[in-house]
Structures are given as C-alpha cells and as structure tokens.
Amino acid sequence: MIKRIIKNPFSLWKRVGVRVITLICAVLTISCTQKTFDTPKELMEYIKEPDHGYYYEKTVNGVDFSILYKPTDLMVNQELPEERIAAVIDSVRNKYDKYLYFTLSMSKNDHELLSNVAGNKQKFGAMVNELAFGMEQKVHLYTPKKDTIEMADYIYPRMYGMSGSTTMLFVYPREEEAMKEEYLNITIEDLGFYTGEVKFKIPTKIFNNEPRVRFK
C-alpha cells in the first residue's frame, strides 16, 4: 500500500483556510453592496438618478432618447398578489430574473414620435407599423465582442398623442457569458428623424448585483 505523506499538514489547513475566508468575504461583499428598498417606489426613485448607472439619456438632432434598466423586482411587483408569501415571491422572481428589461423613451419637441409625423399620412402609417412590429430590427443589444443578444420580446403601448414620449419595454435573455463582460451596448437605428445610430453603453454590474425590494 502506498501512503501519501504530507510534509507540512499545516500548509494544507492554511490553503483551505484562505479559500474559506475568501468565500466568506465575497459573500459579505455582495450582501453589503446589494441595495434593498422598502417599496418599489423607493427603488424606482433610486434607479432614475443617472449617477446610479441605471438611467441614461442623450439628445440627437432634436430627438430625446432615454434608456432605463428595470431591475427584476420592479417586474415582480406587477405580478405579486396582495398577500406576499415568501414562496410566491421566490417563484415570481425566478420567472423574471431570466431576462433583462429596458425601457426606451423617445420624444421630439416634447411629444411622442408619431405626433411629429401626424401631418403626413404616409409617414404616419409607416411609423405606426415600424413601432408596433419592426423594432426588433431597429434596437440591438450586443457585447463588446459584437456578439448579439437576440431580443425576446418588446411591448409598445399606443398612447394616441396623450403622452410626451414614445415609450416601450424591451426584453432580452440574461445570457451567462454576456454577464461576464464589463458592459453591453444597446443601439437604436435611425427611425426617420436623421439621428443616425444612437448608442448607449450599459455596465453589466447593474445586472449582476441588482437592488431588491423588501416585499411585505
């Protein structure tokens, strides 16, 4: 029988101890940096502050663009029943945390895009069709390596001129490899207002350590 001899058993315990300490520190870091809010309203107010990295805006050729990343718990809140049971909360979170949710808002002259072409029946009809059915060809999410993340869905609610902007929700799968990148790019192609391609750089840290809501 061959016996394995450990010359310095304390070195083994030292290596194990370092790994355990590293793991504990990592867990503590995540728990300490992940923000938690008492209400969805408080979370929304937090992410609307540009300094926190969830909200971006720019103006190109008179068109105002803004991107807001919506953390999972804001989507969860829309589906939870009045009775907040822990098992139900976890189930709904598991459903929504497989995806990334972006709200894109666009306006010109403080009006939604359709209002700016209302006098041209042909342009108006073409834009209605594009906004309702063609935005997967106009909005793109991709990594710094140019790997495209395919859109899972988008929602365009018609406001019929009653809103100051054209706002829609875009949904993308939360791809594991993409989450390892430092950032993702989201671009909006020209929608007929001579803006060219508009690009936003979104840091992945906001996806990997999302703020939560204390659902009660």
Secondary structure, DSSP 8 states (H G I E B T S, - for coil): ------S-HHHHHHHHHHHHHHHHHHHHHHHHHS-EESSHHHHHHHHTSGGGTSEEEEEETTEEEEEEE--HHHHHHTT--SS--HHHHHHHHHHHTTEEEEEEEEEETTB-GGGGGTT-HHHHHHHHHHHHH-GGGTEEEE-TT--EE---EEE----TT-SSSEEEEEEEE--TTGGGSSEEEEEE---SSS---EEEEEETHHHHT--EE---
